[in-house]
Amino acid sequence: MNTSGIYQNRFKALNCCILVPTYNNEGTLASVLEGLLGYTNQIIVLNDGSTDATIEILKNFDQFEVRNFKKNRGKGQVLKKGFKIAEELGYEYAITIDSDGQHYPDDLDIFLSELENRKPGDKELLLIGDRNMGSDGVPGKSATGNDFSSYWYLVVTGFQLHDTQSGYRLYPLKVMNSITFYTWKFEFEIETIVKASWRKVDVKNVPIKVLYDKENRVSHFRPFWDIVRITLLYMWFVLVSFFWIHPRNKYRDFKQKGFKKFWKEDVLKSDESSAKKATAIAVGIFVGLSPFWGIHTFLVFVLAAFLKVNKITAFLFSNISIPPFIPVILYLSFQIGSVVMGNGWDWSLKLESISSTTDVFLGLGQYILGSLILAITASILAWIVFYLLFSILNKKQIIKS
């Protein structure tokens, strides 16, 4: 059955096009475009300064919008251009597909179906093809790199993705064109999803097939330099997310809901077990009382991500070290350190005498030791108390239901 008419109507109804960035893929480009033509003619081909027979091949596809760029600038740069071109042509969404032949045109149905299921008022949508990196035929290096990227995506956004690097995607054009992007090569695709997530876009994976044709496929991914660029990008995102994005978002949520509603909706009614909820609180208290001043926010989100517990709850309880409590925390840390080091309780030490960081540095070893013991002890006690509390509350909710 010829489905081109059906798919063409779906593309038109969704105001969606296909973006095909290409650079020196003469061996696969024609077959990729012919395959796409069976679904729609709403296609924009972006020739990123190819030096092979790409221009000659594209002359056979006058049904498409073709843009030839004289100089190769990198996938990120050409996609940025493509987003703007697509929106200028009146499209609202764009599905990007690589021209190296690894993607299957029939998977377009998955992207279109997800978009069709989006209801008015729902979050904007950004979809990434999930290539099932553990399947046969997927290069080991690709799977390892993807695992690395997926982990750090979770750390900087708080959301889990199985595949962060697939080029088969659906982008909301208005959102993409409103964001300032700074990267220009393969790391651009990481920058798009992180910044989209920070803007409350629903970024998620959809299952796709993938073919790695060793004979005809040409990849321009440079294992060393491109991984270095992605690593540096994530290092920057970690700093921005921990010292600005995460605190800002959590504060906004807390301020908007108020403590009572926040506690009820985000903590008590979460789907996590009593042990998980208690662990999140214990992590927050441990970090808040720990001697790692200046990196508390960074540390709480790393630990929460590593332990897979509620980051909002952990962050909230890490703020036990707010200014009114700091002198008390320092005082107790000094005293515990003194006792553990065999000096006993220092009755000459007054709470009001701890007034500057100089006072801390004078007894740094004693303070660090005492602070760690205080943090560990308090977090263990908090876990026990809140585990029992959540267990009781969960039983009451089950009885009521």
KAFEN-V421020 format. One record per residue. N is the residue number from 1. RES is the residue in one small letter. PSI is psi as a letter, one per 30 degrees, with the letter a starting at -180 (NA if undefined). BURIAL is b if it has 16 or more other ideal C-beta (glycine too) atoms within 10 Angstrom, else e. D_FIRST is the distance of its C-alpha to the first C-alpha in whole Angstrom. Layout:
# KAFEN-V421020
[[N | RES | PSI | BURIAL | D_FIRST] [N | RES | PSI | BURIAL | D_FIRST]]
This chain:
# KAFEN-V421020
[[1 | m | k | e | 0] [2 | n | j | e | 4] [3 | t | g | e | 6] [4 | s | e | e | 9] [5 | g | e | e | 10] [6 | i | e | e | 11] [7 | y | e | b | 12] [8 | q | e | e | 14] [9 | n | e | e | 16] [10 | r | e | b | 17] [11 | f | e | b | 18] [12 | k | e | e | 20] [13 | a | e | e | 21] [14 | l | f | b | 23] [15 | n | h | e | 24] [16 | c | k | b | 23] [17 | c | l | b | 23] [18 | i | k | b | 22] [19 | l | k | b | 26] [20 | v | j | b | 26] [21 | p | k | b | 29] [22 | t | k | b | 30] [23 | y | j | b | 33] [24 | n | h | b | 34] [25 | n | h | b | 30] [26 | e | f | b | 30] [27 | g | f | b | 28] [28 | t | f | b | 25] [29 | l | e | b | 25] [30 | a | e | b | 23] [31 | s | e | e | 20] [32 | v | e | b | 20] [33 | l | e | b | 20] [34 | e | e | e | 17] [35 | g | e | b | 15] [36 | l | e | b | 16] [37 | l | f | e | 15] [38 | g | f | e | 11] [39 | y | e | b | 12] [40 | t | l | b | 15] [41 | n | g | e | 18] [42 | q | i | b | 21] [43 | i | k | b | 22] [44 | i | j | b | 26] [45 | v | k | b | 27] [46 | l | j | b | 30] [47 | n | j | b | 32] [48 | d | i | b | 35] [49 | g | h | e | 38] [50 | s | k | b | 36] [51 | t | g | e | 38] [52 | d | b | e | 36] [53 | a | g | e | 33] [54 | t | e | b | 31] [55 | i | e | e | 32] [56 | e | e | e | 31] [57 | i | e | b | 28] [58 | l | f | b | 27] [59 | k | f | e | 29] [60 | n | g | e | 25] [61 | f | i | b | 23] [62 | d | f | e | 25] [63 | q | f | e | 22] [64 | f | l | b | 24] [65 | e | j | b | 27] [66 | v | k | b | 29] [67 | r | j | e | 32] [68 | n | k | e | 35] [69 | f | k | e | 38] [70 | k | e | e | 40] [71 | k | k | e | 42] [72 | n | k | b | 40] [73 | r | f | b | 41] [74 | g | l | b | 39] [75 | k | e | b | 36] [76 | g | e | b | 37] [77 | q | e | b | 39] [78 | v | e | b | 35] [79 | l | e | b | 33] [80 | k | e | b | 36] [81 | k | e | b | 36] [82 | g | e | b | 32] [83 | f | e | b | 33] [84 | k | e | e | 35] [85 | i | e | b | 33] [86 | a | e | b | 30] [87 | e | e | b | 32] [88 | e | f | e | 34] [89 | l | g | e | 31] [90 | g | g | e | 30] [91 | y | l | b | 28] [92 | e | f | e | 29] [93 | y | l | b | 27] [94 | a | k | b | 26] [95 | i | k | b | 24] [96 | t | k | b | 26] [97 | i | k | b | 24] [98 | d | l | b | 26] [99 | s | g | b | 26] [100 | d | g | b | 27] [101 | g | g | b | 24] [102 | q | f | b | 24] [103 | h | k | b | 22] [104 | y | k | e | 18] [105 | p | e | b | 16] [106 | d | f | e | 13] [107 | d | f | b | 17] [108 | l | e | b | 17] [109 | d | e | e | 15] [110 | i | e | b | 19] [111 | f | e | b | 21] [112 | l | e | b | 19] [113 | s | e | e | 19] [114 | e | e | e | 23] [115 | l | e | b | 24] [116 | e | f | e | 22] [117 | n | f | e | 24] [118 | r | k | e | 28] [119 | k | l | e | 30] [120 | p | k | e | 32] [121 | g | f | e | 35] [122 | d | l | e | 34] [123 | k | l | e | 35] [124 | e | l | b | 33] [125 | l | k | b | 30] [126 | l | j | b | 30] [127 | l | k | b | 28] [128 | i | k | b | 28] [129 | g | k | b | 26] [130 | d | j | b | 28] [131 | r | g | b | 27] [132 | n | i | b | 29] [133 | m | f | b | 32] [134 | g | f | e | 33] [135 | s | l | e | 30] [136 | d | k | e | 31] [137 | g | f | e | 31] [138 | v | k | e | 32] [139 | p | k | e | 35] [140 | g | e | e | 38] [141 | k | e | e | 39] [142 | s | e | b | 36] [143 | a | e | b | 36] [144 | t | e | e | 40] [145 | g | e | b | 40] [146 | n | e | b | 37] [147 | d | e | e | 39] [148 | f | e | b | 42] [149 | s | e | b | 40] [150 | s | e | b | 39] [151 | y | e | e | 43] [152 | w | f | b | 44] [153 | y | e | b | 41] [154 | l | e | b | 42] [155 | v | e | b | 46] [156 | v | f | b | 46] [157 | t | f | b | 43] [158 | g | g | b | 44] [159 | f | k | e | 40] [160 | q | k | e | 38] [161 | l | k | b | 35] [162 | h | f | b | 34] [163 | d | j | b | 33] [164 | t | f | b | 34] [165 | q | f | b | 33] [166 | s | k | b | 30] [167 | g | f | b | 29] [168 | y | j | b | 25] [169 | r | l | b | 26] [170 | l | k | b | 26] [171 | y | k | b | 29] [172 | p | j | b | 31] [173 | l | e | b | 32] [174 | k | e | e | 35] [175 | v | e | b | 36] [176 | m | e | b | 36] [177 | n | f | e | 38] [178 | s | f | e | 40] [179 | i | k | e | 41] [180 | t | j | e | 44] [181 | f | k | b | 43] [182 | y | f | e | 45] [183 | t | l | b | 43] [184 | w | f | b | 41] [185 | k | b | b | 40] [186 | f | f | b | 38] [187 | e | f | b | 40] [188 | f | e | b | 38] [189 | e | f | b | 35] [190 | i | e | b | 38] [191 | e | e | b | 40] [192 | t | e | b | 37] [193 | i | e | b | 36] [194 | v | e | b | 40] [195 | k | e | b | 41] [196 | a | e | b | 38] [197 | s | e | b | 39] [198 | w | f | b | 43] [199 | r | g | e | 41] [200 | k | g | e | 40] [201 | v | k | b | 36] [202 | d | j | b | 34] [203 | v | j | b | 33] [204 | k | l | b | 31] [205 | n | k | b | 29] [206 | v | k | b | 25] [207 | p | k | e | 24] [208 | i | l | b | 22] [209 | k | l | e | 22] [210 | v | k | b | 24] [211 | l | k | e | 24] [212 | y | j | e | 28] [213 | d | j | e | 28] [214 | k | f | e | 31] [215 | e | e | e | 31] [216 | n | f | e | 29] [217 | r | k | e | 30] [218 | v | j | b | 32] [219 | s | k | e | 34] [220 | h | g | e | 37] [221 | f | k | e | 38] [222 | r | j | e | 41] [223 | p | e | e | 42] [224 | f | e | e | 46] [225 | w | e | e | 46] [226 | d | e | e | 43] [227 | i | e | b | 44] [228 | v | e | e | 47] [229 | r | e | b | 46] [230 | i | e | b | 44] [231 | t | e | e | 47] [232 | l | e | e | 49] [233 | l | e | b | 46] [234 | y | e | b | 46] [235 | m | e | e | 50] [236 | w | e | e | 50] [237 | f | e | b | 48] [238 | v | e | b | 50] [239 | l | e | e | 53] [240 | v | e | e | 51] [241 | s | e | b | 49] [242 | f | e | b | 53] [243 | f | f | e | 55] [244 | w | d | e | 53] [245 | i | e | b | 50] [246 | h | e | b | 50] [247 | p | e | e | 54] [248 | r | e | e | 53] [249 | n | e | b | 50] [250 | k | e | b | 52] [251 | y | e | e | 54] [252 | r | e | e | 52] [253 | d | e | e | 51] [254 | f | e | b | 54] [255 | k | e | e | 56] [256 | q | e | e | 53] [257 | k | f | e | 53] [258 | g | l | e | 57] [259 | f | e | e | 58] [260 | k | e | e | 58] [261 | k | e | e | 54] [262 | f | e | b | 53] [263 | w | e | e | 55] [264 | k | e | e | 53] [265 | e | e | e | 50] [266 | d | f | b | 50] [267 | v | d | b | 52] [268 | l | e | e | 53] [269 | k | g | e | 49] [270 | s | l | b | 47] [271 | d | g | e | 45] [272 | e | l | b | 47] [273 | s | l | e | 50] [274 | s | e | b | 54] [275 | a | e | e | 54] [276 | k | e | b | 52] [277 | k | e | b | 53] [278 | a | e | b | 57] [279 | t | e | b | 56] [280 | a | e | b | 54] [281 | i | e | b | 58] [282 | a | e | b | 60] [283 | v | e | b | 58] [284 | g | e | b | 58] [285 | i | e | b | 62] [286 | f | e | b | 63] [287 | v | e | b | 61] [288 | g | e | b | 63] [289 | l | f | b | 66] [290 | s | l | b | 66] [291 | p | g | b | 68] [292 | f | h | e | 65] [293 | w | k | e | 66] [294 | g | f | e | 63] [295 | i | g | e | 60] [296 | h | e | b | 60] [297 | t | e | b | 57] [298 | f | e | b | 55] [299 | l | e | b | 57] [300 | v | e | b | 55] [301 | f | e | b | 52] [302 | v | e | b | 52] [303 | l | e | b | 53] [304 | a | e | b | 51] [305 | a | e | b | 48] [306 | f | e | e | 49] [307 | l | f | e | 50] [308 | k | h | e | 47] [309 | v | l | b | 49] [310 | n | j | b | 49] [311 | k | e | b | 50] [312 | i | e | b | 51] [313 | t | e | b | 53] [314 | a | e | b | 55] [315 | f | e | b | 55] [316 | l | e | b | 57] [317 | f | f | b | 59] [318 | s | f | b | 60] [319 | n | g | b | 62] [320 | i | f | b | 65] [321 | s | h | b | 66] [322 | i | l | e | 67] [323 | p | e | e | 70] [324 | p | f | e | 72] [325 | f | f | e | 71] [326 | i | e | e | 72] [327 | p | e | e | 76] [328 | v | e | e | 75] [329 | i | e | b | 73] [330 | l | e | b | 75] [331 | y | e | b | 78] [332 | l | e | b | 77] [333 | s | e | b | 75] [334 | f | e | b | 78] [335 | q | e | b | 80] [336 | i | e | b | 78] [337 | g | e | b | 78] [338 | s | e | b | 82] [339 | v | e | e | 82] [340 | v | e | e | 80] [341 | m | g | e | 82] [342 | g | g | e | 85] [343 | n | f | e | 87] [344 | g | a | e | 86] [345 | w | k | e | 85] [346 | d | j | e | 87] [347 | w | f | e | 89] [348 | s | f | e | 90] [349 | l | j | e | 86] [350 | k | k | e | 85] [351 | l | e | e | 82] [352 | e | f | e | 83] [353 | s | f | e | 84] [354 | i | j | b | 80] [355 | s | f | e | 80] [356 | s | l | e | 78] [357 | t | f | e | 76] [358 | t | e | e | 79] [359 | d | e | e | 81] [360 | v | e | b | 77] [361 | f | f | e | 78] [362 | l | e | e | 81] [363 | g | h | b | 80] [364 | l | e | e | 77] [365 | g | e | e | 77] [366 | q | e | b | 78] [367 | y | e | b | 76] [368 | i | e | b | 73] [369 | l | e | b | 74] [370 | g | e | b | 74] [371 | s | e | b | 71] [372 | l | e | b | 69] [373 | i | e | b | 71] [374 | l | e | b | 71] [375 | a | e | b | 67] [376 | i | e | e | 66] [377 | t | e | e | 69] [378 | a | e | b | 67] [379 | s | e | b | 64] [380 | i | e | e | 64] [381 | l | e | e | 66] [382 | a | e | b | 64] [383 | w | e | b | 61] [384 | i | e | e | 63] [385 | v | e | e | 64] [386 | f | f | b | 61] [387 | y | e | b | 59] [388 | l | e | e | 61] [389 | l | e | e | 61] [390 | f | e | b | 57] [391 | s | e | e | 57] [392 | i | e | e | 60] [393 | l | e | e | 57] [394 | n | e | e | 54] [395 | k | e | e | 56] [396 | k | e | e | 57] [397 | q | e | e | 54] [398 | i | e | e | 52] [399 | i | e | e | 55] [400 | k | e | e | 55] [401 | s | NA | e | 51]]
